Amino acid sequence: MNDLKFARTVSAAFTGHRFYDFSQREFIQERLTSAISEAYDHGIRNFISGFALGIDLMAAQLVQSLKCNLPGISLTAAIPFEGQAERYNIYDKRVYRRLLELADKVIVLSDCYYPRCFLDRDEFMVENASYLIAYYDGRGKGGTYYTVKKARARSIPIINVY
């Protein structure tokens, strides 16, 4: 499933930190679920996740779990390079693989790793979304910062659940 065609106007992308305070997990999940439902209420049906550790995988799991309650919702996996999860721990690899199997669309942007592949994935997601759902703490560096900055430059509405 390497089809690059889907409608930007009905798509939202996720961005968020790989690491977060695990004691806040349920709170973050509630906020993400609310943001997904709010975007859905505004006509968003396709949700794009970069499948990185942390918020990306959490958001992908939540989209999957909402499929029974939100008709027509879909999950697109934007994978920066083949083998992205090779260094994940056993549990995270299992979650990653299962979510890939369940994803409605899987887009692998490169056959192999290269230094800019994560940023290129983030740009791809911003270019193909009309909303950005973020878990962003305001720090001025990193992939989440880069993605939020790109979305702001394109005047894409950002729902920050931090």
C-alpha positions as CSV (number, residue, x, y, z in Angstrom):
1,M,0.0,0.0,0.0
2,N,2.3,2.8,-1.2
3,D,-0.4,5.0,-2.7
4,L,0.4,8.7,-2.2
5,K,-3.1,9.9,-3.1
6,F,-5.4,11.1,-0.4
7,A,-7.3,14.4,0.2
8,R,-5.4,17.0,2.2
9,T,-8.7,18.8,3.0
10,V,-9.9,15.8,5.1
11,S,-6.5,14.9,6.6
12,A,-4.8,15.8,9.9
13,A,-1.3,14.9,10.9
14,F,0.1,14.1,14.3
15,T,3.4,15.4,15.8
16,G,4.7,15.0,19.3
17,H,7.6,14.2,21.5
18,R,9.0,10.7,21.7
19,F,9.4,10.9,25.4
20,Y,6.8,12.2,27.9
21,D,5.9,11.8,31.5
22,F,4.5,8.3,31.6
23,S,2.4,9.2,34.7
24,Q,0.5,11.6,32.3
25,R,-0.3,8.9,29.8
26,E,-4.0,8.7,30.5
27,F,-4.4,12.5,30.5
28,I,-2.5,12.7,27.2
29,Q,-4.7,9.9,25.7
30,E,-7.8,11.8,26.8
31,R,-6.6,15.0,25.2
32,L,-5.6,13.3,22.0
33,T,-8.9,11.5,21.8
34,S,-10.7,14.8,22.2
35,A,-8.6,16.4,19.5
36,I,-9.2,13.5,17.1
37,S,-13.0,13.8,17.8
38,E,-12.9,17.6,17.3
39,A,-11.1,17.2,14.0
40,Y,-13.5,14.5,13.0
41,D,-16.4,16.9,13.8
42,H,-14.8,19.4,11.4
43,G,-14.8,16.9,8.5
44,I,-11.4,15.3,9.0
45,R,-11.4,11.6,8.2
46,N,-7.8,10.7,7.5
47,F,-5.2,10.8,10.3
48,I,-1.5,10.7,9.4
49,S,1.0,9.3,11.9
50,G,4.8,9.2,11.5
51,F,4.8,6.0,13.6
52,A,7.7,7.2,15.8
53,L,7.9,6.2,19.4
54,G,5.9,8.1,21.9
55,I,3.0,10.3,20.8
56,D,3.0,9.1,17.2
57,L,2.3,5.5,18.1
58,M,-0.1,6.5,20.8
59,A,-2.1,8.6,18.4
60,A,-2.2,5.8,15.8
61,Q,-3.5,3.4,18.5
62,L,-6.2,5.9,19.4
63,V,-7.3,6.4,15.8
64,Q,-7.6,2.6,15.5
65,S,-9.6,2.4,18.7
66,L,-12.0,5.0,17.5
67,K,-12.9,3.3,14.2
68,C,-16.0,1.7,15.7
69,N,-17.4,5.0,17.0
70,L,-16.3,7.4,14.1
71,P,-17.5,6.0,10.8
72,G,-15.1,6.6,7.9
73,I,-12.1,7.4,10.0
74,S,-8.8,6.1,8.6
75,L,-5.2,5.9,9.6
76,T,-2.3,6.6,7.2
77,A,1.2,5.6,8.2
78,A,3.9,7.9,6.9
79,I,7.0,5.9,7.4
80,P,10.3,7.9,6.8
81,F,12.3,4.8,5.7
82,E,12.1,1.1,5.5
83,G,13.2,-0.4,8.7
84,Q,12.2,2.5,10.9
85,A,11.4,0.2,13.9
86,E,14.6,-1.9,13.8
87,R,15.9,-0.3,17.0
88,Y,12.6,-0.2,18.9
89,N,12.3,-2.5,21.9
90,I,10.3,-5.8,21.5
91,Y,7.1,-4.3,22.9
92,D,7.2,-1.2,20.6
93,K,8.1,-3.3,17.6
94,R,5.0,-5.4,18.2
95,V,2.8,-2.3,18.5
96,Y,4.4,-0.8,15.4
97,R,3.9,-3.9,13.3
98,R,0.3,-4.4,14.4
99,L,-0.6,-0.8,13.7
100,L,1.1,-1.1,10.2
101,E,-1.1,-4.2,9.5
102,L,-4.2,-2.2,10.6
103,A,-3.4,1.0,8.9
104,D,-5.6,1.9,5.9
105,K,-2.7,3.3,4.0
106,V,1.1,2.8,4.4
107,I,3.4,5.3,2.7
108,V,7.1,4.5,2.9
109,L,9.0,7.6,1.8
110,S,12.5,6.0,1.4
111,D,14.0,2.6,1.0
112,C,16.8,3.5,3.4
113,Y,17.8,5.9,6.2
114,Y,19.4,9.2,5.3
115,P,20.2,12.1,7.6
116,R,17.2,14.2,6.7
117,C,14.6,11.4,6.4
118,F,12.6,12.3,9.6
119,L,12.4,16.0,8.6
120,D,11.3,15.0,5.1
121,R,8.6,12.8,6.6
122,D,7.5,15.7,8.8
123,E,7.3,18.0,5.7
124,F,5.3,15.3,3.9
125,M,2.8,15.2,6.7
126,V,2.4,18.9,6.9
127,E,2.0,19.2,3.1
128,N,-0.7,16.6,3.1
129,A,-2.8,17.8,6.1
130,S,-5.2,20.6,6.8
131,Y,-4.9,20.2,10.6
132,L,-2.0,19.4,12.9
133,I,-2.6,17.7,16.2
134,A,0.5,18.2,18.4
135,Y,1.8,17.3,21.7
136,Y,4.3,20.2,21.9
137,D,5.9,21.6,25.0
138,G,7.3,24.7,23.4
139,R,11.0,23.8,23.2
140,G,12.8,25.4,20.3
141,K,14.5,22.3,18.8
142,G,13.7,18.8,17.5
143,G,11.3,17.2,15.1
144,T,8.1,18.4,16.8
145,Y,9.3,22.0,16.9
146,Y,10.2,21.7,13.2
147,T,6.8,20.3,12.3
148,V,4.9,22.9,14.3
149,K,7.0,25.6,12.7
150,K,6.2,24.3,9.2
151,A,2.5,24.1,10.0
152,R,2.5,27.7,11.3
153,A,4.3,28.8,8.1
154,R,1.5,27.2,6.0
155,S,-1.2,28.7,8.3
156,I,-2.4,25.2,9.2
157,P,-4.5,25.1,12.4
158,I,-2.7,23.4,15.3
159,I,-4.5,21.7,18.1
160,N,-1.9,21.4,20.9
161,V,-2.8,18.8,23.5
162,Y,0.2,19.5,25.8
